[in-house]
């Protein structure tokens, strides 16, 4: 009996197709956006993006992604400008929340951060502030979160939800960003 070989062909799923609409901001919209950026992050956008950055908005079902000078660096979630995990210029200034290795699979599936999973907190913040979640072993950024309590209060807690997970490795925004970076050549596929 002759053996047959079968080749499994998987269709290429492109996450950019999840984007409902894309457009560049007009001059007045760009100025308003940059003003809001300055208010939220306390940093001059000219220092990071240059004098007249090209700002594109991509709409998904749950958020707006801002692609500035070709880099998807911010998103709008419920009216808040949230830095994406590739926006290093802003992420380096955020307080850090280091979580134990047991919490990582849950955080990377979208779970909020619970007090028992926190190893330590670096930096001070108030309720409602953004923070960056890092894994304990490698120090890699895995999520951007919003504090439900101040850092002083969180340090005293032993249980309960303390951070809302806004953006994490593996979420839809992350997949769109990853695809965009591969498209521009900034990220190479693993071999």
Residue pairs with C-beta under 8 A, 6 or more apart in sequence:
14 179
15 172
15 175
15 176
15 178
15 179
16 176
16 179
16 180
16 183
18 60
18 61
18 172
18 176
19 58
19 59
19 60
19 65
19 176
20 59
20 60
20 61
21 58
21 59
22 56
22 57
22 58
22 59
23 56
23 57
24 54
24 55
24 56
24 57
25 33
25 55
25 56
25 57
29 55
30 53
30 55
33 55
33 66
34 45
34 53
36 81
37 43
37 45
37 74
37 81
38 44
38 45
40 80
40 81
41 81
41 83
41 90
41 93
43 89
43 90
43 93
45 53
48 89
48 90
49 68
49 69
50 69
53 68
53 69
54 68
54 69
54 70
55 66
55 67
55 68
56 66
56 67
56 68
57 64
57 65
57 66
57 67
58 64
58 65
58 66
58 67
58 72
58 176
59 65
60 172
60 173
60 176
62 77
62 172
63 75
63 76
63 77
63 173
64 75
64 76
65 72
65 74
65 75
65 84
65 173
65 176
65 177
66 72
66 73
66 74
66 75
66 76
66 81
67 73
67 180
68 74
70 184
71 86
71 87
71 186
72 84
72 86
72 173
72 176
72 177
72 180
72 181
73 83
73 84
73 86
73 87
73 90
74 81
74 82
74 83
74 84
74 87
75 81
75 82
75 84
75 167
75 173
76 82
77 166
77 167
80 146
80 166
82 130
82 144
82 166
82 167
83 90
83 91
83 94
83 130
83 144
84 144
84 167
84 173
84 174
84 177
85 91
85 141
85 142
85 143
85 144
85 167
85 168
85 169
85 174
85 177
86 177
86 181
91 132
91 141
91 144
94 123
94 130
94 131
94 132
94 144
95 121
95 122
95 123
95 124
95 125
95 129
95 131
95 132
95 151
96 121
96 122
96 123
96 131
96 132
96 133
96 134
97 113
97 118
97 121
97 122
97 131
97 132
97 133
97 134
97 145
97 163
98 118
98 119
98 120
98 121
98 122
98 133
98 134
98 135
98 136
98 139
99 107
99 113
99 117
99 118
99 119
99 133
99 134
99 135
99 136
99 142
100 117
100 118
100 119
100 136
101 135
101 136
101 137
102 117
103 113
103 114
103 117
103 118
104 135
104 142
106 117
107 113
107 117
107 133
107 142
107 143
107 165
107 168
108 142
108 143
108 168
108 169
108 170
109 168
109 170
110 165
110 168
110 171
111 165
112 145
112 161
112 163
112 164
112 165
113 133
113 143
113 145
113 161
113 162
113 163
113 165
114 159
114 160
114 161
114 162
115 154
115 157
115 158
115 159
115 160
115 161
115 162
116 158
116 159
118 154
118 162
119 136
121 131
121 151
121 154
121 155
123 131
123 151
124 151
124 152
125 131
125 147
125 150
125 151
126 147
126 150
126 151
127 147
127 148
127 149
127 150
128 146
128 147
129 146
129 147
130 144
130 145
130 146
130 147
130 166
131 144
131 145
131 146
131 147
131 163
132 141
132 143
132 144
132 145
133 141
133 142
133 143
133 144
133 145
133 163
133 165
133 168
134 140
134 141
134 142
135 142
141 169
142 168
142 169
143 165
143 166
143 167
143 168
143 169
144 166
144 167
144 168
145 163
145 164
145 165
145 166
146 163
146 164
146 166
147 154
147 162
147 163
148 161
148 162
148 163
148 164
149 157
149 162
154 162
167 173
167 174
168 174
178 187
181 187
182 188
182 189
